[in-house]
Amino acid sequence: MLLFTAIDSAAEKGSSSSKSSTKSKDHFPLPDVHISHAGDAEKAEKASAGVLIIEEGNAVREARTRVGRWTQHATRRLAALGLEMEGIEPIPDSQRTDKRLYQFFFVWFSANANILTLSAGTVGPAFYGLGIRDSFYLILFVDLISCAFPSFFAIFGPKLGTRSMVAARFSWGYYGAVIPSILNVLSMQGYLVINTIVGGQTLAEASPHLDATLGIVIIALISLIITFCGCQVLHWYELLIWIPNVIAFIVMLIVGGHQLMSAPLINPAGPASAAAIMTSGASLAVTVVSWSTLTPDYGVYHDKNASAWRIFWYTYLGFLISSVPAHMLGAAFAAGATVVPAWSAGLGDGNDVGGLVAAVLAPTGRFGKFLLVLLSLTAPSACAPTMYTVCMSFMTVHRAFARLPRGVVAIASTAVLIPVAIVGARSFYETFVDILALIGYWLAPFLAAALTEHILFRRTYAAYPARDAWDSPAHPSLPPPWPALLALAAAVGASVLGMQQVWWTGPVAARGTGDVGMLMGFAVAVGAYAGARALGRRWGARGAPRVVVAARRVIPGMRDGEKA
């Protein structure tokens, strides 16, 4: 990754490099560029003229434009304010010292204890015809398993100090990782569309002077501001923003509880079919598992020596304690809408989750309107982490994109987000299901390759030489891309057989199994990657771990360098 460093004029002292900025505990200092290549004198002369020096691997490039000088000045000023200016380069060990592991709980508790997670719970009753009882059993089962995936990947942040798509290079290869990086950008941008639609619809219900379009714009801009500030500001925001959401959920349960008691536990149209339950479960699982490509990004500054078990449990409980109640609450109110006319009118044709929430809170009068505003304005608790990862994933696609400041990428993401969300709001559930389908089918082989690489081949976080190999395509610790690409191709073939979508139903799903495409893709990808990777190592391919790990047992929570 590039390191943007302003080189101050040092002609009077005859120095060819600048002194580093003053570092503090709460700031993100810009690392110095030490020029040690041929032609140092010429580069130093250019540096003294106020040229921005950009280091990328072993290449040193100069930017003499006004934009370069403006970027230099702006970067220094923003860093002085404590805002994060780092890109996708691995975080140095000296900065990976934050011992506040409880942040892993709050960042993911807040990201899921909101109306967006509630809307995911409504899909089963509103779209697949599940009753309250079936929905509750399904939610509990799916969440208990699904929350383990993002929790496991959260460990990679502190241990490697790299962003999720940079860490993917250790299983997909340097160039192979471009594929999941692109897909992650598209998927997370799709999630942003869903999130801003729900937040905008809810805000529109708070006042007759607002509509969903204006609400979407407001939510998108708030998310942009938080993303621009960086990871530490996001952690601070997530530490507090869950409070109004939990209060609103409790009020909804108190106000609508007596009407829920009269709602049937089973859909009056009859019990849900096995196919409907499987397909609804797959959609719900994707909403949780898809966080796996985000969780590493928010632990890169935390203590690299922290227990992996502690990181896992903080993250797992943050997901589980927020997701299960929010999903169940959404399912209960969506199912109750079939027997409560006011709720059914609020939900409309099934595309206005904000209208459903407003109908539930209507008996509380102005206080309910106030809660609606809080619920909508806290939607960035999920939008901001998603937009942050969109930026990091986009910057990983190509070195040219890595030169862009994160703020510029965030602005571009917002410019795409707003018009797409406005159009998608007209058919929310169709948009929701289509986006989840895109995410689930590629996410299965991605997770399969990363998990198989870690469990079978590297076995310890010490086997990832992140700082040496992350931007070196020929590094011996980076595997060739073909094992992961083979796993992807095999997973796509298996998913096609098991998927059930409006535009395609595979032969396996047609037999009444429901959508099992993601499960089949994951299972096939594990076998394909393990076999191809093992053959590659036997034939002397790159990617063997740089430390001896074959004789070590894998003990979750074992610190780097410890013996079993």
N, C-alpha and C positions, 0 to 999 in steps of 0.2 A: 504493500500500500504506500501511497505517497505520504510524505511527511512535509506539511507546509510550514516553513520556518522563515520568519523575517530576519534578514541579515543586516544588522545595523552597520553604519559606516564606521570603519576602524582604521582609516588611513593615517590618522595622527599617531596611532600606536604601532602601525606597521603590522597589524593583525590580519590574518586571512580568514578568520572565522569569528562569529559573534558569540557573545556570552549568552548563556541561557537565561530565560526569564525567571524571576524569583518564584520559587515553588512554595506552595502552602498546602495545608492539609485539605482544604475545602475547594481547591481549584484544580483545573486540569491544565497543567503547563504544556506548552508546545515544546517538543523535544528539539534539541539542536541538530543541525546537519553538520557533520564533520567531514570536510572535503579532503579526501585522501587519494585522489586520482591524478593521472597525468594532467598537467596544465593547471596546477593549483593556483599559480600566480595569476593566470588569466582569469580564472573564476573568482579569485579574491578581488581582483580589480573591478569586475562586473558587480560583485556583491557590494563593494563600497559605493557603487553608483546607485544603490537602492533597488537592485534587481532581486526578484523573488526567486530563491533557489528551491527547486523541487527535486527531492530524491526519490527514485523509484527503483528498488533493487540496487544495482550498481550504476544506473544511469542518472546523470545530473542534467537537469534541463533548466533553462532560464526563461522567465516570462517578463518581457519588457513592456507589456501593454499597460494601459491605464487600469484595466480590469485586474491585472495581476497585482499592481500596487495598491488598488483599493481593497482587494481581498486580503492582502498582507495587513493592512491597517485594521480592517474590520475584524479579522481573526484575532489579532492581538488584543483589541478592545473587548471583544466578547469573552475571550479566555480570562481577561483580568476581572470580569464580572462573575467568574465561577462557572460559566456555561461550558458544556462539553464540546470540544472542537476536534476530538479524535475521530478518525474514520474507521476503516476495517482492519488496520494493522493490529497485531496482537498487543495487548496492554502489558507494559513492562512489569516485572515482578515487584518493583519498588512501589507501584501504584495499586497492586492487588493485595490490599491490606485491610479492607473494610470488614470488620468483624460483626457487623449488624446483620446476622443471618436471619433475624426475624423479618427482615424486609422481603425475603422470599415468600413468606406467608402473606403479608399484606398486599404486595403488588399483585398477586394472583387472586387473592380473596376479593380485592376491590375490582379487579378486571372481570370478575364473574358474578359478583353480588350486585347485579344491576338489571335493568329492564331488558337488556339485550339477551342475557342468558334466560330470562323469563320467556322471551319470545321463542327461543329454541325449544323450550318445553311445550309450547302450544302446538307445535307441528304435528305431534302424534294425534291428538283429538281433532284438530282443525283440518288436517290434510289427509290423514290415514284412517280416521274413524275410530280411534282407540277410546275406550272408556277410562274413567278415573283409576280404577283398580289396575287394569292392564298397564296404564301409563306409569303408575307409581312403581310397580314391580320392575318394569323395563328400565326406568330411570335409575333405580337403585343398583340394579345389576350392571348396567352399562357404565355408570359413573365410577363405581368401585374399581372396575378394570381400567377404564380409559384414563383416569387421572394419573395412573402410574407412568404412562408414557411421557408426558411433558415433564413430570417430576424427575424422571431419570435423566432426560436430556438437560435439565437445569444444572446438573452437576458439571457439565462440560464448561460452563461459563467460568466459574472460579478456577477450575483445574487447568484449563488451557489458556484462558484469557483471550479467547477468540470469539467472533460472532458465529452464529449457527451455520451460515453458508460457507464461511471460511473453514470451519471444522469439517464440513462435508467433503472437502478436498482429500481428507485422509481415508475416505471410503470410496468416493467417486472419482478420484484422481483430479488433477488440476483442471484439465479441460473438460472432463466429464461433469464436474460440479457446476458448470455453466447451465446445464439443463435444469437441475433442481432450483438453481438460483432464479432462472427466468420463471419457472412454474410457481415458485414461492411469491415472486412479485405479483403475478397475475392472481394467485389465490388470495393473498392478503389484501390486495386491492379490492377483490370481490367481497371479502369480509368487511372492509371499510364501507362499501356500498350498503351492505345489509345493516350495519351498525348505525350509519347516519340516517338511513330511512326510518328505523325504529325511533331513534332520538328525535328526529325532525317531526315525525307524526305525533309523538307524545307532547312535544313543545307546542305544536299547533292546537292541541286540545285545551291548552291552558288559557287561550284568549281568542275571541272571535276576530281579532285584528291580525292574527297570525295564520299562515297556512303551512302545509308540509314543506313546500319549496323553500320558504324563508327559514323554517326550522332546520332543514338540511344544511343550508348555507351556514347558519350560526354554529351548529355542531361541528361542521368540517373546519371552520376557522379556529374554534377553540382547540381542537385536536392538533391543528397545525402549530399553534403557539407553543403548546406543551412539547410537541416533538422537536421543535426548533431549539428549545432550551436544553434538551439532552437527558441522559439517563438519570443523573442524580436528582434533577428537578422532578422527573417522572416518579421516582421512588418517593419523594416527599409528598407529591400530589396523591399517590395511591395510599399513603399511610393514613390519610384522613377522609378521603372521598367516599368510603363505604358507609359512613355513619348515616347520612340522609337516606341512602338507599335502603338500609336495613329498617330504619324507622318507617319508611313508606310501605315496605313489604308487611310489616307488623300491622299497620293501620289497614291495609287492604284485607288482611286475613281477619281482623276484628270486624270490619264493616261488612264484608261479604261472607263471613263464616257461616251464618245461619242459613243463607241461601245455598251454600255449598252442601250443607248437611242434608238438604232436600234433593240434591242432584243425584241421579242414579249412578251407581258404581260401574255399571256396564252400559255401554252404548245402547239406547232403546232400539236401534236398528239391528242389534244382535252382536254377539262377541266378535272381536276382531279376528281375522284370519291369521294363520301363521305367517303368511307372506307379508301381510301388513305390519305385523309385529317386527319381523326381521328387517324390513325396509326402514321402518321408523327407527329402530335401534341403530341401524347403520348411519342414518342421518344424524342422530343424536351423538353417536360416538365420534363422528368426524368433527363436530363442534368442539369437542374436548381435546381429541388427539392432535388436531391441527395446531394447538398451542406449542407442540413439540419443536416447531421451527422458530419459535419466538423465545422460549424460556432461557436458552443460553445467553442471549443478548443482554440480559439484565442482571447478570452475575459476574461480568468480566472484571469488575473493580473489587470484588469481595475476596476475602482471605483465601489464598491459594492452598493453604494448609488445613482448611476447615474440613471437618469430617463429612465424607460423602453421604453418610446416613443422615446427618443432621440437615444437610441441604435438601435431601430427598424428602424427608418427613415434613419439614417446613413447607415445601412446595406442594406436596401431596395433600396435606391438610388444608392449605389455602384453597386449592382447587375443590376438594371434596366438600368441605363445610359450606362453601358458597354455591357450588353447582347443584347439589342435590336439592336443597330447599327452593332455589330459584326455578329449577326445572319443574319440580313438583307443583309449585305455585302457578306457574304458567299453564301446566297441563290441567290443573283443577279448574281454573277460571275459564279456560277454553272449552273444556267439557261441560262446565256449568252453563255456558252460553246457549247450549241447546235447549235449556228449560227456563232460562231467565231472559225474558224479552228485551230488557234494557241492555243487558250484556251482548245479546245477539245483534242488536241494532248498532252498538258501539263497534263490534268486530266487523260489521258490514258483511261483505262477501268473503270475509276471511283474510283481507289484506290490510287491516288497520289495527295493529296490536296496540298502538297508542290510544285508539278509540275504546278498546276493551278496558284498558287500565282506567281511563277517564270515567267510563260507565260504572266501574266498581267503586271508584272514589267519589262519585257524584253525591251520595248522601252526606258527605262531610262538608259540602259547600265550598267556601273560599279556602278553607284549610286544604281541601282536596286539590284545588287549583294550584295552591302553593307547592304541594307535594309533587304535582305533575311537573312543575317547573324544575324542581330539584332533581327528579328522576331523569328528565331530559338533559339537563345541563351536566349531569354526571356521566352521560354516555361516553365522553372522551376517556373515561377510565379504561375502557376497552379499545376505543379508537386510537388513542395516542400510542400505546405499545405496538399496535398493529402497523400504524404509519411509520413508526421508528424502524421496525423490521423491514418494511417495504424499502425504505431508504438504504439500509445496510445490504439487503439482498441485491438491489439494483446496482450498488457500487461494487459488488462482487462479480458481476457478470463480465466486466471487461475493465482493464486497467484505465482505459480512457474515462469510464464512468467513475472510477475511484478518485479522479482528480476533482470531481464536482463536490463542493461543500454540501453537507447533509441538508442544510436549509434550502438549497436550491432544488434538490430532489424532492423534498417535502412539499415545496410550493407546486412543483409539477404534478405530484401525486394528488394534491388538493384540486388542481385545475381539471384533472380527469375525473376525480371523484364526484364533484358536485353535479355536473350534467347527467352522468350515468345514474346517480342515485335518484335524481328527480324523475327520470324516465322509469327506472325500476320500481319506484314507489307505487306505480299504478297497478302492479301485479306482484305484491310482496312475496307471497308464498311460492309462486312459480320461480321468481328470481332467487329466492332462498334455496330451494331444492336444486336448481340448476348449478348454482355456485358450489354447493356442498358436493355435488356429483363430481365436478372438476377437481376439487381438492382431494376427495377420498381416494380416487383411483390412482393418482400419482403419488400420494402420500404413503401408500402401502409399500411400494418398492423402495422409496427413499428411507423409510424407517427400517425396513428389513435389511438393507445394505449397511446402514450405520450401526444397527444393533449387532448384526452378525460380525462385522469387522471388529467391534470392540470386544464382544464376548468370546469369539473363537480365535482371533488372531492377535490382537494387541493386549487385551486382558488387563491392562493397567493404564492409568492416565500418564504415567511416565514414558509410555511408548509413543507419545505424540510430541515430536520435536517442533512445537508450533512456531516458535520464533525463527527457527532455521529454515523450515520447509514450507511455510504457508504461502510464499510468493515465489517459489522456485519449482517450475514445472518438471525439471529433471532430477529433483531431489530423490534419493533412493528410498526415503520413507513415505513418499506419495505413491500409491498404487497406480497401475495403468487403468484407464477408464473402462476397458472392455468388460470386466466382471460385473460392474454396476449396470452398464448398458445392456448386457445380456439379461440381468435380473429384471431390468425395466421392461425389456421386450417380452420376457416370459410372463411378467405380471400383467402387462396389457392384454396378452392373449387370454390369460385366465380370467381377468376381470370382464372381458367381453362376453365370456361364457356365462358369468354369474350375475351380471348387472341387470337391473330392472329400472328403466327410465321411460319417460314418455316417448322418446325418440328411438329407443331400442330395448328389447327384452331378450336376454341370452337364453340359450336352450336349457341351461340348468335352472335359471330363475323361472322359466316358463312351466316348469314342473311343480310349481307351488312353493318353492323355497324362499321366495322374496329376494331382495337384493343382497347377495352374498359375494358380490364382485370384489369388495375391498378385502374380505377375509381370504378369498381364494388367491387374490393377487399377492397378499402378504406371505401366505404359506409357500406359494410357488417361488416368490422372489428370494426367500430365505434359502431354500434349497439350491436355486440357480446360482446365487452369489457365493454361497459357501463352496459349492463344487468348483466354480470357475476360479475363485480366489485361491483355493488349495492347489489346483492345477497350475495356476500362474506362478505360485511360489515354488512349486516343485520344478518348474521349468526355468527357474532363475529370474522371474520377473521382479520388477521393483515393488516396494511397498512392505518389505519385511520390517518389523519393528527394530529400532536401533538399540534396544536394551534387551537383555535376556529375560524372558518372561515365561518360557515353556515349563520350567520346573516350579513355578509359583502358583499357589492357590489363589483364586479370586475371592477376596473378602470384601464385601461392600463396606465402605467406610474406612478402608485401609488407606493411610496417608501415603503420598508419593514417597518412594524410597524406603518404606518400611518393609521388613521381611515378614512372610507369613509365619 
